[in-house]
Amino acid sequence: MFLHTTQVEPRSGYRLFVRFNNGVSGEIDLSGELWGEMFEPLKDEALFATARHDETLQTVVWANGADLAPEFLFDLLSKQTGMAA
């Protein structure tokens, strides 16, 4: 089974609530990940708030075209919550 997101909700403080197709869900802090050409613009909270689940890509996307791989999000959630990946 390929890992993908099923729900994405932007939250304040550059955080996302994400639910994965394996049943795992949680809040991910992306404040330390917003660097580089595609992600630095997301430091604008209004742009960050455009985060949504994309049915085609099956991961989070933003209005500026940025997206993050579900595996990256899952690994980050695992590290931030201390759960075993």
Secondary structure as UniProt FT lines:
FT   STRAND          5..11
FT   TURN            12..14
FT   STRAND          15..20
FT   TURN            21..22
FT   STRAND          25..29
FT   TURN            31..33
FT   TURN            37..39
FT   HELIX           40..43
FT   HELIX           45..48
FT   TURN            49..50
FT   STRAND          52..54
FT   TURN            55..58
FT   STRAND          59..61
FT   TURN            63..64
FT   STRAND          67..68
FT   HELIX           70..81
//
